[in-house]
Amino acid sequence: MNQLSDAAQDGLPRATIESLDHEGRGVSHVDGKVVFIEGALPGEVVRFVPTKKKKQFETARLAQIEHESAERVDPLCRYFEICGGCAMQHADLRLQVAAKQRVLEDNLARIGKVQPERILPAIYAAPWRYRHRARLSVHYVAKKGGVLVGFRERRSSFVADMTSCEVLAGGIGQLIAPLRELMTSLDGRDRMPQVEVAVGENVTALVLRHLEPVSEADQQRLKAFADTHRESHRLQWWLQPKGPETAHAWYPLDMPTLTYLLPEFGLVMAFRPTEFTQVNHAVNRLMVERAVNLLDPQPGEEIVDLFCGLGNFTLPIARRGARVTGVEGSEALTVRGQENAARNGMSNDVSFFAADLYTDQETAMARIPRASKMLIDPPRDGAVEVCKLLTRELRPELKRVVYVSCSPSTLARDAEVLVNVNGFRLVAAGVVNMFPHTAHVESIALFERD
């Protein structure tokens, strides 16, 4: 927090913080206008410096805390003030979860005009070193005498000047300084804009995006880095010359397949480092278990899994004896899903097909079997056009929908269609703290109709 002199602080406006907004900023009302103050927590009395003034609201930065919240904690990361990777390390984890629950409930009420019959207990796990997926920016800065590797600064396109990270899993947070040294030494350092990280059970993939062919000298440096950290971090370099589909394992080639586990269902899930998987493996396990329990699959039932990806929910549902059809927009992910089914001895229990659930959802829905239960796990855009097709007339057999969401606003919008148009009840909803210390809200909801 930037410090001002006592005299300067005395002249600054004062605010009492009422709540947190969807970006983790403190919310107050000052002189009839809403003020969003970055770094302030509910219950605190603060002085602030306005940063942007609009007709109906202002944004501001925290200058002084006159009355501190009991839920304020010291950030673990020394780069918290500058790095944009986290927004809420200064708040106790319980406050973070409660704030996200409030965001979910407010969105459901305000946008969806619905209210859950009951609130599900929040899903959360260890808040540090949880992030198994990340995209680290790489930027050569001559003035700093080298390359910066890390997340972007807060509300900036600049790469944060950092040498460690407390949320990256697999020890990668402690490899940022060595990565900076490596990238600085490369001939092509100004033509390598990012390193994508994927931490698996037995290997960590580092996907190097390179805009030009990697020189022989740089290849040797990359290999030496992998060899140095092979035992401690189980590193494997992947090279990506163009789009994500061009990424390929490069060195060393004798490493295990990249996987994550769903031990509650006896599943080993393989994936490519550029394919979508949940970043928080511990929370994903709890979320999958919660979703399956809410869906309550029975032996012999037909169940549909929309936006199924590589089978994160499809295979666990089938483990309970149901026959599951997974639908996904990416052909590559449906192939991966079928491969994961074969890997786990489940080829006869599931089927996958690729279909665009955004631009041609009617054709896609016509291909899926009649099912009394459905799981929907869409991207941030939600699934409103799919939800519009779940009417009693078109899907009279459909009685239960479990909706997993990464955006409370689109969940709320889709919930209004399911409840107020298609006759479902919003039986339960709750947050999933997939991204501790950020304001990102994931959630899960259960809909039923007679």
C-alpha positions as CSV (number, residue, x, y, z in Angstrom):
1,M,0.0,0.0,0.0
2,N,1.4,3.4,-0.9
3,Q,2.0,5.5,2.1
4,L,1.2,9.3,2.4
5,S,2.2,11.8,5.0
6,D,-0.1,12.3,7.9
7,A,-1.0,15.8,6.6
8,A,-1.8,14.4,3.2
9,Q,-3.9,11.6,4.7
10,D,-5.9,14.0,6.8
11,G,-7.1,15.7,3.6
12,L,-8.3,12.5,2.0
13,P,-11.9,11.3,1.9
14,R,-12.9,8.7,4.5
15,A,-15.1,5.6,3.8
16,T,-16.6,2.8,5.8
17,I,-16.4,-0.4,3.8
18,E,-19.7,-2.3,3.5
19,S,-18.9,-5.3,1.3
20,L,-16.6,-6.7,-1.4
21,D,-17.5,-6.5,-5.1
22,H,-17.0,-9.2,-7.8
23,E,-13.4,-8.0,-8.2
24,G,-12.5,-8.2,-4.5
25,R,-12.6,-4.4,-4.0
26,G,-14.1,-2.8,-1.0
27,V,-17.5,-1.2,-1.6
28,S,-18.6,2.0,0.1
29,H,-21.0,4.9,-0.4
30,V,-19.6,8.3,0.0
31,D,-21.7,11.5,-0.7
32,G,-24.3,9.4,-2.4
33,K,-21.9,7.8,-4.8
34,V,-20.6,4.2,-4.9
35,V,-16.8,4.0,-4.3
36,F,-14.8,0.8,-5.1
37,I,-11.6,0.8,-3.1
38,E,-8.9,-1.7,-4.0
39,G,-7.4,-3.4,-0.9
40,A,-10.1,-2.4,1.6
41,L,-12.1,-5.0,3.5
42,P,-15.7,-5.0,5.0
43,G,-16.0,-3.3,8.3
44,E,-12.9,-1.1,7.8
45,V,-12.8,2.7,8.0
46,V,-10.3,3.9,5.5
47,R,-8.9,6.9,3.7
48,F,-8.6,6.6,0.0
49,V,-7.2,8.3,-3.1
50,P,-9.7,8.5,-6.1
51,T,-8.2,7.0,-9.3
52,K,-11.2,7.3,-11.6
53,K,-14.4,9.4,-11.3
54,K,-17.6,8.6,-13.1
55,K,-21.0,10.1,-12.7
56,Q,-22.4,7.2,-10.6
57,F,-19.3,5.6,-9.1
58,E,-15.6,6.1,-8.4
59,T,-12.6,3.7,-8.2
60,A,-9.9,4.4,-5.6
61,R,-6.8,3.0,-4.0
62,L,-6.4,2.5,-0.3
63,A,-4.2,5.2,1.4
64,Q,-4.7,4.5,5.1
65,I,-6.6,2.1,7.4
66,E,-8.1,3.9,10.4
67,H,-10.0,0.9,11.7
68,E,-8.7,-2.5,10.6
69,S,-10.8,-5.6,10.0
70,A,-10.2,-8.6,12.2
71,E,-10.3,-10.6,9.0
72,R,-7.3,-8.8,7.5
73,V,-4.2,-11.0,7.2
74,D,-0.6,-10.4,6.0
75,P,-0.2,-11.5,2.4
76,L,2.1,-14.5,2.1
77,C,3.6,-13.4,-1.3
78,R,6.0,-10.5,-1.3
79,Y,4.8,-9.5,-4.8
80,F,1.1,-9.3,-3.8
81,E,1.1,-5.5,-4.1
82,I,2.2,-5.5,-7.8
83,C,1.3,-8.9,-9.3
84,G,-2.1,-9.3,-10.9
85,G,-2.3,-13.0,-10.3
86,C,-4.0,-12.6,-6.9
87,A,-6.4,-9.9,-5.6
88,M,-7.3,-11.1,-2.1
89,Q,-4.3,-12.4,-0.2
90,H,-4.9,-9.7,2.4
91,A,-8.3,-11.3,3.3
92,D,-8.8,-14.3,5.6
93,L,-9.8,-17.4,3.5
94,R,-13.2,-17.6,5.2
95,L,-13.9,-14.0,4.2
96,Q,-12.9,-14.8,0.6
97,V,-15.3,-17.7,0.5
98,A,-18.1,-15.7,2.1
99,A,-17.7,-12.8,-0.3
100,K,-17.9,-15.2,-3.3
101,Q,-21.0,-16.8,-1.9
102,R,-22.5,-13.3,-1.6
103,V,-21.6,-12.6,-5.2
104,L,-23.3,-15.8,-6.3
105,E,-26.5,-15.1,-4.3
106,D,-26.6,-11.5,-5.5
107,N,-26.3,-12.5,-9.1
108,L,-29.0,-15.2,-8.8
109,A,-31.4,-12.7,-7.2
110,R,-30.6,-9.6,-9.3
111,I,-30.0,-11.2,-12.8
112,G,-31.9,-14.5,-12.5
113,K,-34.7,-13.4,-10.2
114,V,-34.3,-16.8,-8.5
115,Q,-33.3,-18.0,-5.0
116,P,-31.9,-21.4,-4.1
117,E,-34.0,-23.4,-1.7
118,R,-30.7,-24.2,0.2
119,I,-27.1,-23.1,0.1
120,L,-24.5,-25.8,-0.4
121,P,-21.4,-25.8,1.8
122,A,-18.6,-24.1,0.0
123,I,-15.9,-26.3,-1.6
124,Y,-12.4,-25.3,-0.8
125,A,-9.0,-26.9,-0.1
126,A,-5.4,-25.8,0.7
127,P,-5.0,-22.1,-0.5
128,W,-1.3,-22.2,-1.4
129,R,0.6,-24.0,-4.2
130,Y,-2.7,-25.1,-5.7
131,R,-2.4,-23.9,-9.2
132,H,-1.4,-26.7,-11.6
133,R,-2.0,-24.7,-14.7
134,A,-0.7,-21.2,-15.6
135,R,0.4,-19.1,-18.5
136,L,3.5,-17.2,-17.6
137,S,4.4,-14.1,-19.7
138,V,8.0,-13.7,-20.8
139,H,9.3,-10.3,-21.7
140,Y,12.8,-9.0,-22.3
141,V,13.4,-5.7,-20.7
142,A,16.8,-4.2,-21.5
143,K,16.6,-1.6,-18.7
144,K,16.3,-4.4,-16.2
145,G,19.2,-6.3,-17.8
146,G,17.2,-9.4,-18.5
147,V,13.9,-11.2,-19.0
148,L,10.9,-11.0,-16.7
149,V,8.9,-14.2,-16.2
150,G,5.5,-14.2,-14.4
151,F,2.0,-12.8,-14.3
152,R,0.9,-9.4,-15.5
153,E,1.0,-6.5,-13.0
154,R,-2.4,-5.4,-11.6
155,R,-4.5,-3.6,-14.2
156,S,-1.5,-3.4,-16.5
157,S,0.0,-5.1,-19.5
158,F,3.5,-5.1,-18.0
159,V,5.0,-8.3,-16.6
160,A,5.5,-8.2,-12.9
161,D,9.1,-8.1,-11.7
162,M,8.9,-11.3,-9.5
163,T,11.2,-14.2,-8.6
164,S,8.8,-16.5,-6.9
165,C,5.1,-17.3,-6.6
166,E,3.2,-18.8,-3.7
167,V,0.2,-20.3,-5.7
168,L,2.0,-22.3,-8.4
169,A,2.0,-26.0,-7.7
170,G,4.8,-28.5,-8.2
171,G,7.5,-26.2,-6.9
172,I,7.2,-24.0,-10.1
173,G,6.8,-20.9,-8.0
174,Q,10.4,-21.3,-6.7
175,L,11.6,-21.9,-10.3
176,I,10.8,-18.4,-11.6
177,A,14.2,-17.0,-10.7
178,P,16.0,-19.8,-12.5
179,L,13.6,-19.5,-15.4
180,R,14.4,-15.8,-15.6
181,E,18.1,-16.6,-15.7
182,L,17.6,-19.2,-18.4
183,M,15.4,-17.0,-20.6
184,T,17.9,-14.1,-20.3
185,S,20.6,-16.4,-21.6
186,L,18.8,-17.5,-24.7
187,D,19.6,-16.0,-28.1
188,G,15.8,-15.9,-29.0
189,R,14.7,-14.4,-25.7
190,D,12.8,-11.5,-27.4
191,R,10.9,-14.0,-29.6
192,M,9.6,-16.3,-26.9
193,P,6.6,-14.5,-25.4
194,Q,5.3,-17.1,-22.9
195,V,5.8,-20.4,-21.0
196,E,2.7,-22.4,-20.3
197,V,2.9,-24.6,-17.2
198,A,1.0,-27.8,-16.6
199,V,1.8,-29.8,-13.5
200,G,0.8,-33.4,-13.6
201,E,1.1,-36.3,-11.1
202,N,4.5,-37.5,-12.4
203,V,5.7,-34.8,-14.8
204,T,5.6,-31.0,-15.2
205,A,5.3,-29.7,-18.8
206,L,6.8,-26.3,-19.7
207,V,5.4,-25.3,-23.1
208,L,7.7,-22.7,-24.7
209,R,6.0,-20.5,-27.3
210,H,8.6,-19.5,-29.8
211,L,8.0,-17.2,-32.8
212,E,11.1,-18.4,-34.6
213,P,12.9,-21.7,-34.8
214,V,14.9,-22.4,-31.6
215,S,18.7,-22.2,-32.3
216,E,21.0,-25.1,-31.6
217,A,22.7,-23.2,-28.8
218,D,19.3,-22.4,-27.2
219,Q,18.3,-26.0,-27.5
220,Q,21.3,-27.0,-25.5
221,R,20.5,-24.5,-22.8
222,L,16.9,-25.7,-22.6
223,K,18.1,-29.3,-22.3
224,A,20.6,-28.4,-19.6
225,F,17.9,-26.7,-17.6
226,A,15.6,-29.7,-17.8
227,D,18.4,-32.0,-16.8
228,T,19.3,-29.8,-13.8
229,H,15.8,-29.9,-12.5
230,R,14.8,-33.4,-13.7
231,E,14.9,-35.1,-10.2
232,S,13.5,-32.2,-8.2
233,H,10.8,-31.0,-10.6
234,R,10.4,-33.7,-13.2
235,L,10.4,-31.1,-16.0
236,Q,9.7,-31.8,-19.7
237,W,10.0,-29.1,-22.3
238,W,7.3,-28.8,-25.0
239,L,7.7,-26.5,-28.0
240,Q,4.9,-24.5,-29.5
241,P,5.8,-22.8,-32.8
242,K,2.3,-21.6,-33.7
243,G,-1.2,-22.3,-32.2
244,P,-1.9,-24.6,-29.3
245,E,-2.4,-27.6,-31.6
246,T,1.3,-27.3,-32.7
247,A,2.6,-27.9,-29.1
248,H,4.7,-31.1,-28.9
249,A,6.8,-32.9,-26.3
250,W,10.4,-32.1,-27.1
251,Y,12.9,-32.9,-24.2
252,P,13.3,-35.3,-22.5
253,L,11.1,-37.8,-24.3
254,D,11.3,-40.5,-21.7
255,M,9.0,-38.8,-19.2
256,P,5.6,-40.1,-18.1
257,T,2.3,-39.0,-19.6
258,L,0.8,-35.9,-18.2
259,T,-2.1,-36.9,-15.9
260,Y,-4.2,-35.9,-13.0
261,L,-6.1,-38.3,-10.6
262,L,-9.7,-38.7,-9.5
263,P,-9.0,-41.2,-6.8
264,E,-12.5,-41.3,-5.4
265,F,-13.5,-42.9,-8.7
266,G,-10.3,-44.8,-9.4
267,L,-9.6,-42.7,-12.5
268,V,-6.4,-41.6,-14.1
269,M,-7.0,-38.7,-16.6
270,A,-4.4,-38.0,-19.3
271,F,-4.2,-34.6,-21.0
272,R,-2.0,-32.4,-23.1
273,P,-0.6,-29.2,-21.5
274,T,-2.5,-26.9,-23.8
275,E,-5.8,-28.6,-23.3
276,F,-8.4,-27.3,-20.8
277,T,-8.3,-28.9,-17.3
278,Q,-9.1,-27.5,-13.9
279,V,-6.2,-25.6,-12.4
280,N,-6.8,-26.8,-8.8
281,H,-6.6,-30.6,-8.6
282,A,-7.6,-30.9,-5.0
283,V,-10.7,-28.7,-5.4
284,N,-11.6,-30.4,-8.7
285,R,-11.7,-33.8,-6.9
286,L,-14.2,-32.3,-4.4
287,M,-16.2,-30.6,-7.1
288,V,-16.5,-33.7,-9.2
289,E,-17.6,-35.7,-6.1
290,R,-20.2,-33.1,-5.2
291,A,-21.6,-32.9,-8.8
292,V,-21.9,-36.7,-9.1
293,N,-23.6,-36.9,-5.7
294,L,-26.1,-34.2,-6.7
295,L,-26.8,-35.9,-10.0
296,D,-27.2,-39.3,-8.2
297,P,-26.6,-41.6,-11.2
298,Q,-28.1,-45.0,-11.0
299,P,-27.0,-48.2,-12.7
300,G,-28.5,-48.4,-16.2
301,E,-29.6,-44.7,-16.4
302,E,-28.9,-42.6,-19.5
303,I,-27.2,-39.4,-18.6
304,V,-25.9,-36.5,-20.7
305,D,-22.8,-34.4,-20.0
306,L,-22.7,-31.2,-22.0
307,F,-19.5,-29.3,-22.6
308,C,-17.8,-32.4,-21.3
309,G,-14.1,-31.6,-22.2
310,L,-11.9,-34.7,-21.8
311,G,-14.3,-36.5,-19.5
312,N,-13.7,-34.8,-16.1
313,F,-17.3,-35.5,-15.1
314,T,-18.3,-38.0,-17.8
315,L,-16.2,-40.9,-16.5
316,P,-16.9,-40.4,-12.8
317,I,-20.7,-40.4,-13.6
318,A,-20.2,-43.7,-15.5
319,R,-18.3,-45.2,-12.6
320,R,-21.6,-45.2,-10.7
321,G,-23.1,-47.5,-13.4
322,A,-24.8,-45.0,-15.7
323,R,-24.4,-44.9,-19.4
324,V,-23.1,-41.4,-20.3
325,T,-22.9,-39.4,-23.5
326,G,-20.4,-36.6,-23.5
327,V,-20.8,-33.6,-25.9
328,E,-18.0,-31.2,-26.6
329,G,-17.2,-28.5,-29.2
330,S,-13.6,-29.6,-29.6
331,E,-13.0,-32.7,-31.6
332,A,-9.6,-33.1,-30.0
333,L,-11.1,-33.2,-26.5
334,T,-13.6,-35.8,-27.5
335,V,-10.8,-38.0,-28.8
336,R,-9.0,-37.4,-25.5
337,G,-12.2,-38.4,-23.6
338,Q,-12.5,-41.6,-25.5
339,E,-8.8,-42.3,-24.8
340,N,-9.3,-41.7,-21.1
341,A,-12.3,-44.1,-21.2
342,A,-10.1,-46.8,-22.8
343,R,-7.2,-46.0,-20.3
344,N,-9.6,-46.7,-17.4
345,G,-11.4,-49.7,-18.9
346,M,-14.6,-47.8,-19.6
347,S,-14.9,-47.7,-23.4
348,N,-18.3,-49.5,-23.3
349,D,-19.7,-47.1,-20.6
350,V,-19.4,-43.8,-22.3
351,S,-19.5,-42.2,-25.7
352,F,-18.4,-38.8,-27.0
353,F,-19.2,-36.7,-30.0
354,A,-18.1,-33.2,-31.1
355,A,-20.8,-30.6,-31.7
356,D,-21.1,-26.9,-31.5
357,L,-23.4,-26.1,-28.6
358,Y,-23.3,-22.4,-29.3
359,T,-24.0,-22.0,-33.1
360,D,-25.8,-25.2,-33.8
361,Q,-27.2,-26.4,-30.5
362,E,-30.5,-27.6,-32.0
363,T,-28.7,-30.1,-34.2
364,A,-26.4,-31.2,-31.3
365,M,-29.3,-31.7,-28.9
366,A,-31.2,-33.7,-31.5
367,R,-28.3,-36.2,-31.4
368,I,-28.2,-36.8,-27.7
369,P,-30.3,-39.6,-26.1
370,R,-33.4,-39.1,-24.1
371,A,-32.1,-38.8,-20.5
372,S,-33.7,-37.9,-17.1
373,K,-30.5,-36.3,-15.9
374,M,-28.0,-33.9,-17.4
375,L,-24.8,-32.2,-16.3
376,I,-23.9,-28.8,-17.9
377,D,-20.4,-27.4,-17.5
378,P,-20.0,-24.5,-20.0
379,P,-17.3,-21.9,-20.5
380,R,-17.8,-18.4,-19.2
381,D,-20.4,-17.5,-21.9
382,G,-22.8,-20.0,-20.2
383,A,-25.4,-22.1,-22.0
384,V,-28.5,-20.0,-22.4
385,E,-29.4,-21.4,-25.9
386,V,-29.1,-24.9,-24.6
387,C,-31.2,-24.1,-21.6
388,K,-33.9,-22.7,-23.8
389,L,-34.2,-26.2,-25.4
390,L,-34.8,-27.9,-22.1
391,T,-38.6,-27.3,-22.1
392,R,-41.2,-29.8,-21.0
393,E,-42.3,-30.1,-24.6
394,L,-38.9,-30.9,-26.0
395,R,-37.4,-32.8,-23.0
396,P,-40.3,-34.1,-20.9
397,E,-38.2,-36.9,-19.5
398,L,-35.5,-34.5,-18.1
399,K,-36.0,-34.1,-14.3
400,R,-32.6,-33.1,-12.9
401,V,-29.8,-30.8,-14.1
402,V,-26.5,-30.1,-12.4
403,Y,-25.0,-26.9,-13.6
404,V,-21.2,-26.2,-13.0
405,S,-20.4,-22.6,-13.6
406,C,-17.3,-20.4,-13.9
407,S,-19.4,-17.2,-14.1
408,P,-22.1,-16.3,-11.6
409,S,-23.7,-13.8,-14.0
410,T,-24.2,-16.3,-16.8
411,L,-25.3,-19.0,-14.4
412,A,-27.9,-16.5,-13.1
413,R,-29.1,-15.7,-16.6
414,D,-29.4,-19.4,-17.5
415,A,-31.1,-20.1,-14.1
416,E,-33.9,-17.7,-15.0
417,V,-34.6,-19.6,-18.2
418,L,-34.5,-23.0,-16.4
419,V,-36.7,-21.8,-13.5
420,N,-39.0,-19.1,-14.8
421,V,-39.5,-20.5,-18.3
422,N,-38.9,-24.2,-18.2
423,G,-40.4,-25.1,-14.9
424,F,-37.3,-26.2,-12.9
425,R,-36.7,-25.4,-9.2
426,L,-33.4,-24.1,-8.1
427,V,-33.0,-26.7,-5.3
428,A,-29.4,-25.8,-4.2
429,A,-26.4,-23.7,-5.1
430,G,-23.0,-23.0,-3.6
431,V,-19.5,-21.7,-4.5
432,V,-16.4,-23.6,-5.5
433,N,-13.2,-21.8,-4.4
434,M,-11.2,-23.0,-7.4
435,F,-9.0,-19.9,-7.3
436,P,-8.1,-18.9,-3.7
437,H,-6.9,-15.3,-3.3
438,T,-8.6,-14.2,-6.5
439,A,-12.1,-12.8,-6.9
440,H,-13.0,-15.5,-9.5
441,V,-16.2,-17.2,-8.5
442,E,-17.0,-20.8,-9.6
443,S,-20.2,-22.5,-8.4
444,I,-22.4,-25.5,-8.7
445,A,-26.2,-25.6,-8.8
446,L,-28.9,-28.3,-8.8
447,F,-32.2,-27.9,-10.7
448,E,-35.1,-30.3,-10.5
449,R,-38.7,-30.5,-11.9
450,D,-41.5,-32.9,-11.4
